[in-house]
Amino acid sequence: MRPVNLIPEQEQRGARKPLRSGPLAYLLVAALVATLVGVASLVMTGNEISDRKAEIAQLQQEDAAAKARVAQLAGYTQFHSASEQRVATVASLAASRFDWERVMRELARVLPGDVWLTDMAATATPDASVDGAASSTMRSAVPGPALTLAGCAGGQESVAGFVQALKEIDGVTRVGVESSELGGLAEGSTGGGGGNCQTRSFIARFQIVVAFDAAPVAATGSETE
């Protein structure tokens, strides 16, 4: 008699079963893992972008606050800079100021009795101008302080004596006679001075430049007497 197996085929041991652990299952698991990894990466990237945006916003706020602070202090900075410049200017002028007062005192002492001045200008540089002063070509050749004197004297000898007396003033390096003319000029002529002081034919009208080349003075500026 032939034996017959009454156990259903799907329950028989060793019988072929439906696919439960074949390659398809591994593929599904791998796809799921890849999806999870992608989602996690997207989340982390999004969080990092949010953090960077927040950091940028904070830096922008700090930068705006710093600029506002700088704007508030700009006035103080400008004032400090201007103050330093003014102090430096004053110090430079004080160090280089020419003592015109002393020169005027010495000029008054050496001025002879037969010499009188009609025009005088004291300038620290040749480019300095004095309103109403007589023009002088010799003054432009003196780079430092100089006196430009115009007036009359009781003759050419008196003019020469005045020139020698001017050389005795402390600090004078040279004295130049730009013009010296006796009377007899045309009526109304003023020569180099501020008026016609030649009332007699023997009176000499002169213009003299007194130079102080060695004086330490500033590059610009002038003083008048």
C-alpha positions in Angstrom: 0.0 0.0 0.0 1.4 3.4 -1.0 1.9 5.9 1.8 0.1 9.2 1.5 1.2 12.5 3.2 -1.9 14.2 4.5 -0.1 17.4 5.8 -1.0 20.4 3.7 1.8 21.2 1.3 2.4 24.8 2.7 3.0 23.2 6.2 5.2 20.4 5.2 8.7 20.7 6.6 11.3 21.4 4.0 8.7 22.4 1.5 9.2 25.6 -0.6 7.8 28.7 1.2 6.8 32.1 -0.3 9.6 34.7 -0.5 10.1 36.2 3.0 13.8 36.8 3.3 15.0 37.0 -0.3 16.9 39.9 -2.0 13.7 42.0 -2.3 13.5 42.3 1.5 17.1 43.6 1.7 16.4 46.1 -1.0 13.4 47.4 0.8 15.3 47.7 4.0 18.2 49.5 2.2 15.8 51.9 0.6 14.1 52.7 3.9 17.5 53.3 5.6 18.5 55.6 2.7 15.3 57.5 3.1 15.8 57.9 6.8 19.4 59.1 6.3 18.2 61.6 3.7 15.5 63.0 5.9 17.9 63.3 8.8 20.5 65.1 6.6 17.8 67.5 5.4 16.7 68.2 8.9 20.3 68.8 10.1 21.0 71.0 7.1 17.9 73.0 7.7 18.8 73.5 11.3 22.4 74.6 10.4 21.0 77.1 7.9 18.7 78.5 10.5 21.6 78.8 13.0 23.7 80.6 10.4 20.8 83.0 9.5 20.4 83.7 13.2 24.1 84.4 13.6 24.1 86.7 10.5 21.2 88.6 11.9 22.9 89.0 15.2 26.1 90.2 13.5 24.2 92.7 11.4 22.6 94.1 14.6 25.9 94.4 16.3 27.4 96.1 13.2 24.5 98.5 13.1 24.9 99.3 16.8 28.7 99.8 16.3 28.1 102.2 13.4 25.5 104.1 15.4 28.1 104.4 18.2 30.8 105.6 15.8 28.3 108.2 14.4 27.7 109.5 18.0 31.4 109.8 18.7 32.3 111.3 15.3 31.8 114.8 16.7 34.2 114.2 19.5 36.8 112.7 17.1 36.6 115.7 14.8 36.9 118.1 17.8 39.9 116.2 19.1 41.6 116.3 15.7 40.9 120.0 15.3 42.1 120.7 18.8 45.4 118.8 18.1 45.9 120.7 14.9 45.3 124.1 16.6 47.7 123.2 19.4 50.3 122.3 16.9 49.8 125.5 15.0 50.0 127.6 18.1 53.1 125.8 19.2 54.7 126.3 15.8 53.8 130.0 15.7 55.1 130.5 19.3 58.4 128.8 18.4 58.8 130.8 15.2 57.4 134.2 16.0 59.6 137.0 15.0 60.2 139.7 17.7 59.1 142.8 15.8 58.7 144.7 19.0 62.4 144.4 19.7 63.2 145.4 16.2 61.0 148.5 16.5 62.7 149.5 19.7 66.2 149.2 18.2 65.1 151.0 15.1 63.8 153.9 17.2 67.2 154.1 18.9 69.3 154.1 15.7 67.1 156.4 13.7 69.2 159.6 13.1 67.7 163.0 13.8 68.0 164.1 10.1 66.1 161.1 8.9 62.3 160.7 9.0 60.2 157.8 7.7 57.0 158.2 5.7 56.3 154.5 5.1 57.2 151.3 6.8 56.1 147.7 6.4 57.3 144.7 8.4 56.6 141.3 6.8 57.7 137.8 7.7 57.7 136.4 4.2 58.0 138.0 0.7 54.5 136.9 -0.3 52.9 138.7 2.6 51.2 141.9 1.7 50.5 145.1 3.7 47.6 147.4 2.6 48.9 150.8 1.6 52.6 149.9 1.7 54.9 150.9 -1.1 55.9 148.1 -3.4 59.5 146.9 -3.4 61.3 144.6 -5.9 64.2 144.0 -3.4 61.8 142.6 -0.8 61.0 139.6 -3.0 64.6 138.6 -2.9 64.5 138.2 0.9 63.0 134.8 1.9 62.7 135.7 5.6 61.5 138.7 7.6 62.3 142.1 6.3 61.6 145.8 6.9 60.7 148.0 4.0 61.4 151.6 4.9 60.7 154.7 2.9 61.3 158.3 3.8 63.6 161.3 3.5 67.0 162.4 4.9 69.1 165.5 4.9 71.2 164.4 2.0 72.8 161.3 0.5 75.4 161.3 3.4 72.5 161.0 5.9 71.1 158.1 3.9 74.4 156.3 4.0 74.7 156.9 7.7 71.2 155.5 8.2 72.1 152.4 6.3 75.2 151.9 8.6 73.0 152.4 11.7 70.4 149.9 10.5 73.2 147.2 10.3 73.7 147.6 14.0 70.2 146.2 14.7 70.4 142.7 16.2 69.6 140.1 13.6 70.1 142.2 10.5 72.0 140.3 7.9 71.9 142.9 5.0 70.6 146.3 4.2 69.7 147.2 0.6 69.1 150.6 -0.8 66.5 150.3 -3.5 66.4 154.0 -4.3 67.9 157.3 -3.0 67.2 160.5 -5.0 67.7 164.1 -4.2 65.1 166.8 -4.6 64.2 168.4 -7.9 61.7 165.6 -9.0 58.5 166.5 -10.7 55.8 168.1 -8.6 53.4 165.6 -7.1 55.9 162.8 -7.4 56.0 160.5 -4.3 59.0 158.3 -5.2 59.2 155.3 -2.9 57.5 156.7 0.1 54.0 157.5 1.3 54.0 161.2 0.4 56.4 163.8 -1.0 58.7 164.6 1.9 61.3 166.5 -0.4 60.6 170.1 0.5 64.2 171.2 -0.4 66.4 170.2 -3.2 69.1 168.8 -0.9 66.7 166.4 0.7 67.2 162.8 -0.4 64.2 160.5 -0.7 65.0 156.8 -0.2 63.6 153.3 0.0 65.5 150.7 2.0 65.0 147.0 2.6 66.4 145.5 5.9 66.7 141.7 5.8 66.7 139.3 8.7 67.6 136.1 6.7 68.7 134.0 9.8 65.4 134.5 11.7 63.5 131.2 12.3 60.0 132.1 11.2 56.9 130.2 10.0 56.5 129.6 6.3 53.5 131.9 6.2 52.1 134.9 8.0 53.0 138.6 8.4 53.1 141.4 11.0 52.9 145.1 10.3 53.9 148.2 12.2 
